[in-house]
């Protein structure tokens, strides 16, 4: 109760404010307000202004009183402010607007928020207006810089290409921020190498540039440099100092520096320049330049901070692109090194091949091709694809290509070869899925458990029978182009991909006319093919007489694929040949030891007819050993065949499935030296199995008589 009484007493005893003093205080608050303010009457005429408005407008209070705003300042944005005042008098509603203009006596354009508030009498009628202007330049520029920084984060680094990233930097900054921008990078960065600005012979190259003035393709009026040209700066220049110190700088240009501009830009005075080192992970990659000449306002310290922030973002993206390019170049070099550098000329086929890596935004894949000489003048054609990317794909491809060559040397049929290759890929997958261990024996890293995802097509062509046997492990079927121009897809059922664990690969056997072409390719040629392109039309040049296979490969890829392709592509085209019957001799040998002498006689006669008498002694020994072994250990029917190809081929076949084994006879052994002599006297020898038995074969170099 007493508390209530005390409060009432205090309220009653408080002094009342002096009305005159209150009026003077309100007047001084208006006059000394930091906001530029004016009071208008009901006819939209100025009746009072404060000191800030007088300072900003450059007009005296006496000149402004009794005048309308559009009469004092007859240009935008003051026409718009006058319109808002008329609207407020009419509707009795406040309004706001934002304008940008340069006030009299100021060198920079500033941003203002204008507020128009109706003034009402006790009845609510409008008797005047209060108009104020608030300078929000600092806040507006902060929002603009933040928006530009956000845009840079979104647009810079969209690709993994060094040059494209540099171009994105200049594209983002030219216009609102700078009138000209350029990026110079260390040559090592462009090659994907680690930068070292301290090394002797350092060269920066203009990587990207852009101007609000436009210019010729690739060039800008502000500079004589073109993209790709070296950028050389004197030691005392701002650029050289920025590189040496690793710190950005704001530089106001001198008249002497302006004379160094390109002639087209001398009419545009570059008044300020920002030089910002492009850095990433503690290393300097190059320089970014920003210049203003069309914008009247020079760069300030806030602009320097913004340029440093944007350039730092670009530097990380450029370094990521550099590291990606380095790994890609290593993978590409490994890929090219693991592919056959040149294909040895074969009697069975004429071949041409091409390998195209994917565009720079994609990792290198694991495509491969190969041409492998086999026994009996046959040739194996191989294409394959590893679904992985990067160095792993190239390394896996090398292992698979080596494995195919090893298995091909065993003369395995295509389906059996793919079965063995499938087992190898399964083993590789198991190794990749196993966890790594550190030195303590503990699991350190779990590898990603994914399959190799490889495919392979293996074809064997025999020029003596013109038959081609093909098997596929998840690979696209090849195309055949016959001499009459007919193009057909080989009716081949693609088996499961390598490493899938499925068992069984089907084979298809074709008889190809001499001069037919077989086109083997990877999936990238199909998935990356241009819309509307036709295989038949692209392959039609293969049917022309004397057509160059290398030119056909180039034309085919140019017709079907964009440049560069979206995926790695390998293409192998083989034109078939045959061995004339006059260069092949075959005899059926009875299972009688006496037939060995007749077999030697047949062989020497045929060598004499072919003019190869110098090979008679070795051939007689080979025929004697192989035919004797077939009679003694094999089964009928027994057959002897000689083929005069690039080498002299001797084959003895029988119906037995047992394979001879080379061994070294001991000093007092009575046998076991025959195959050892055959191996030492011939270039190559081996065994291959056929559906009805086996074939023992040897090869001898054809020596010219003059050399003998």
Secondary structure in CASP SS format (residue, H / E / C, confidence):
PFRMAT SS
TARGET T0000
AUTHOR 0000-0000-0000
METHOD secondary structure of the structure
MODEL  1
X C 1.00
X H 1.00
X H 1.00
X H 1.00
X H 1.00
X H 1.00
X H 1.00
X H 1.00
X H 1.00
X H 1.00
X H 1.00
X H 1.00
X H 1.00
X C 1.00
X C 1.00
X C 1.00
X C 1.00
X C 1.00
X H 1.00
X H 1.00
X H 1.00
X H 1.00
X H 1.00
X H 1.00
X H 1.00
X H 1.00
X H 1.00
X H 1.00
X H 1.00
X H 1.00
X H 1.00
X C 1.00
X C 1.00
X C 1.00
X C 1.00
X E 1.00
X E 1.00
X E 1.00
X E 1.00
X E 1.00
X E 1.00
X C 1.00
X C 1.00
X C 1.00
X C 1.00
X E 1.00
X E 1.00
X E 1.00
X E 1.00
X C 1.00
X H 1.00
X H 1.00
X H 1.00
X H 1.00
X H 1.00
X H 1.00
X H 1.00
X C 1.00
X C 1.00
X C 1.00
X H 1.00
X H 1.00
X H 1.00
X H 1.00
X C 1.00
X C 1.00
X C 1.00
X C 1.00
X H 1.00
X H 1.00
X H 1.00
X H 1.00
X C 1.00
X C 1.00
X C 1.00
X C 1.00
X C 1.00
X H 1.00
X H 1.00
X H 1.00
X H 1.00
X H 1.00
X H 1.00
X H 1.00
X H 1.00
X H 1.00
X H 1.00
X H 1.00
X H 1.00
X H 1.00
X H 1.00
X C 1.00
X C 1.00
X C 1.00
X E 1.00
X E 1.00
X E 1.00
X E 1.00
X E 1.00
X E 1.00
X E 1.00
X C 1.00
X C 1.00
X C 1.00
X C 1.00
X C 1.00
X C 1.00
X C 1.00
X C 1.00
X E 1.00
X E 1.00
X E 1.00
X E 1.00
X E 1.00
X E 1.00
X E 1.00
X E 1.00
X E 1.00
X E 1.00
X E 1.00
X C 1.00
X C 1.00
X C 1.00
X C 1.00
X C 1.00
X E 1.00
X E 1.00
X E 1.00
X E 1.00
X E 1.00
X E 1.00
X E 1.00
X E 1.00
X E 1.00
X E 1.00
X C 1.00
X H 1.00
X H 1.00
X H 1.00
X H 1.00
X H 1.00
X H 1.00
X H 1.00
X H 1.00
X H 1.00
X H 1.00
X H 1.00
X H 1.00
X H 1.00
X H 1.00
X H 1.00
X H 1.00
X H 1.00
X H 1.00
X H 1.00
X C 1.00
X C 1.00
X C 1.00
X C 1.00
X C 1.00
X C 1.00
X H 1.00
X H 1.00
X H 1.00
X H 1.00
X H 1.00
X H 1.00
X H 1.00
X H 1.00
X H 1.00
X H 1.00
X H 1.00
X H 1.00
X E 1.00
X C 1.00
X C 1.00
X C 1.00
X E 1.00
X C 1.00
X E 1.00
X E 1.00
X E 1.00
X E 1.00
X E 1.00
X E 1.00
X E 1.00
X H 1.00
X H 1.00
X H 1.00
X H 1.00
X C 1.00
X C 1.00
X C 1.00
X C 1.00
X C 1.00
X C 1.00
X C 1.00
X C 1.00
X C 1.00
X C 1.00
X C 1.00
X C 1.00
X C 1.00
X E 1.00
X E 1.00
X E 1.00
X E 1.00
X E 1.00
X E 1.00
X E 1.00
X E 1.00
X C 1.00
X C 1.00
X C 1.00
X C 1.00
X C 1.00
X C 1.00
X C 1.00
X C 1.00
X E 1.00
X C 1.00
X C 1.00
X E 1.00
X C 1.00
X C 1.00
X C 1.00
X C 1.00
X C 1.00
X C 1.00
X E 1.00
X E 1.00
X C 1.00
X C 1.00
X C 1.00
X C 1.00
X C 1.00
X C 1.00
X H 1.00
X H 1.00
X H 1.00
X H 1.00
X H 1.00
X H 1.00
X H 1.00
X H 1.00
X C 1.00
X C 1.00
X C 1.00
X E 1.00
X E 1.00
X E 1.00
X E 1.00
X C 1.00
X C 1.00
X H 1.00
X H 1.00
X H 1.00
X H 1.00
X C 1.00
X C 1.00
X C 1.00
X C 1.00
X H 1.00
X H 1.00
X H 1.00
X C 1.00
X C 1.00
X C 1.00
X C 1.00
X C 1.00
X C 1.00
X E 1.00
X E 1.00
X E 1.00
X E 1.00
X E 1.00
X E 1.00
X E 1.00
X E 1.00
X E 1.00
X C 1.00
X C 1.00
X E 1.00
X E 1.00
X E 1.00
X E 1.00
X E 1.00
X E 1.00
X E 1.00
X E 1.00
X E 1.00
X E 1.00
X C 1.00
X C 1.00
X C 1.00
X C 1.00
X C 1.00
X C 1.00
X C 1.00
X C 1.00
X H 1.00
X H 1.00
X H 1.00
X H 1.00
X H 1.00
X H 1.00
X H 1.00
X H 1.00
X H 1.00
X H 1.00
X H 1.00
X H 1.00
X H 1.00
X H 1.00
X H 1.00
X H 1.00
X H 1.00
X H 1.00
X H 1.00
X H 1.00
X H 1.00
X H 1.00
X H 1.00
X H 1.00
X H 1.00
X H 1.00
X H 1.00
X H 1.00
X H 1.00
X H 1.00
X H 1.00
X H 1.00
X H 1.00
X H 1.00
X H 1.00
X H 1.00
X H 1.00
X H 1.00
X C 1.00
X C 1.00
X C 1.00
X C 1.00
X C 1.00
X C 1.00
X C 1.00
X C 1.00
X C 1.00
X C 1.00
X E 1.00
X E 1.00
X E 1.00
X E 1.00
X E 1.00
X E 1.00
X E 1.00
X E 1.00
X C 1.00
X C 1.00
X C 1.00
X C 1.00
X C 1.00
X C 1.00
X C 1.00
X C 1.00
X C 1.00
X E 1.00
X E 1.00
X E 1.00
X E 1.00
X E 1.00
X E 1.00
X E 1.00
X E 1.00
X C 1.00
X H 1.00
X H 1.00
X H 1.00
X C 1.00
X E 1.00
X E 1.00
X E 1.00
X E 1.00
X E 1.00
X E 1.00
X E 1.00
X E 1.00
X C 1.00
X C 1.00
X C 1.00
X C 1.00
X H 1.00
X H 1.00
X H 1.00
X H 1.00
X H 1.00
X H 1.00
X H 1.00
X H 1.00
X H 1.00
X H 1.00
X H 1.00
X H 1.00
X H 1.00
X H 1.00
X H 1.00
X H 1.00
X H 1.00
X H 1.00
X H 1.00
X C 1.00
X C 1.00
X C 1.00
X C 1.00
X H 1.00
X H 1.00
X H 1.00
X H 1.00
X H 1.00
X H 1.00
X H 1.00
X H 1.00
X H 1.00
X H 1.00
X H 1.00
X H 1.00
X H 1.00
X H 1.00
X H 1.00
X H 1.00
X H 1.00
X H 1.00
X H 1.00
X H 1.00
X C 1.00
X C 1.00
X E 1.00
X E 1.00
X C 1.00
X C 1.00
X C 1.00
X C 1.00
X C 1.00
X E 1.00
X E 1.00
X E 1.00
X C 1.00
X C 1.00
X C 1.00
X C 1.00
X C 1.00
X C 1.00
X C 1.00
X C 1.00
X E 1.00
X E 1.00
X E 1.00
X E 1.00
X E 1.00
X E 1.00
X E 1.00
X E 1.00
X E 1.00
X C 1.00
X C 1.00
X C 1.00
X C 1.00
X E 1.00
X E 1.00
X E 1.00
X E 1.00
X E 1.00
X E 1.00
X E 1.00
X C 1.00
X C 1.00
X C 1.00
X C 1.00
X C 1.00
X E 1.00
X E 1.00
X E 1.00
X C 1.00
X C 1.00
X C 1.00
X C 1.00
X C 1.00
X E 1.00
X E 1.00
X E 1.00
X C 1.00
X C 1.00
X C 1.00
X C 1.00
X C 1.00
X E 1.00
X C 1.00
X C 1.00
X E 1.00
X C 1.00
X C 1.00
X C 1.00
X C 1.00
X C 1.00
X C 1.00
X C 1.00
X C 1.00
X E 1.00
X E 1.00
X E 1.00
X E 1.00
X E 1.00
X C 1.00
X C 1.00
X C 1.00
X C 1.00
X C 1.00
X E 1.00
X E 1.00
X E 1.00
X E 1.00
X E 1.00
X C 1.00
X C 1.00
X H 1.00
X H 1.00
X H 1.00
X H 1.00
X C 1.00
X E 1.00
X C 1.00
X C 1.00
X C 1.00
X C 1.00
X C 1.00
X H 1.00
X H 1.00
X H 1.00
X H 1.00
X H 1.00
X H 1.00
X H 1.00
X H 1.00
X H 1.00
X C 1.00
X C 1.00
X C 1.00
X C 1.00
X C 1.00
X H 1.00
X H 1.00
X H 1.00
X H 1.00
X H 1.00
X H 1.00
X H 1.00
X H 1.00
X H 1.00
X H 1.00
X H 1.00
X H 1.00
X E 1.00
X C 1.00
X C 1.00
X C 1.00
X C 1.00
X C 1.00
X C 1.00
X C 1.00
X E 1.00
X E 1.00
X E 1.00
X E 1.00
X E 1.00
X E 1.00
X E 1.00
X E 1.00
X C 1.00
X C 1.00
X C 1.00
X C 1.00
X H 1.00
X H 1.00
X H 1.00
X E 1.00
X E 1.00
X E 1.00
X E 1.00
X E 1.00
X E 1.00
X C 1.00
X C 1.00
X C 1.00
X C 1.00
X C 1.00
X H 1.00
X H 1.00
X H 1.00
X H 1.00
X H 1.00
X H 1.00
X H 1.00
X H 1.00
X H 1.00
X H 1.00
X H 1.00
X H 1.00
X H 1.00
X H 1.00
X H 1.00
X H 1.00
X C 1.00
X C 1.00
X H 1.00
X H 1.00
X H 1.00
X H 1.00
X H 1.00
X H 1.00
X H 1.00
X H 1.00
X H 1.00
X H 1.00
X H 1.00
X H 1.00
X H 1.00
X H 1.00
X H 1.00
X H 1.00
X H 1.00
X H 1.00
X H 1.00
X H 1.00
X H 1.00
X C 1.00
X C 1.00
X C 1.00
X C 1.00
X E 1.00
X E 1.00
X E 1.00
X E 1.00
X E 1.00
X E 1.00
X E 1.00
X C 1.00
X C 1.00
X E 1.00
X E 1.00
X E 1.00
X E 1.00
X E 1.00
X E 1.00
X E 1.00
X E 1.00
X C 1.00
X C 1.00
X C 1.00
X C 1.00
X C 1.00
X C 1.00
X C 1.00
X C 1.00
X C 1.00
X C 1.00
X C 1.00
X C 1.00
X C 1.00
X C 1.00
X C 1.00
X C 1.00
X C 1.00
X C 1.00
X C 1.00
X H 1.00
X H 1.00
X H 1.00
X H 1.00
X H 1.00
X H 1.00
X H 1.00
X H 1.00
X C 1.00
X C 1.00
X E 1.00
X E 1.00
X E 1.00
X E 1.00
X E 1.00
X E 1.00
X E 1.00
X C 1.00
X C 1.00
X E 1.00
X E 1.00
X E 1.00
X E 1.00
X E 1.00
X E 1.00
X E 1.00
X E 1.00
X E 1.00
X C 1.00
X C 1.00
X C 1.00
X C 1.00
X C 1.00
X C 1.00
X C 1.00
END
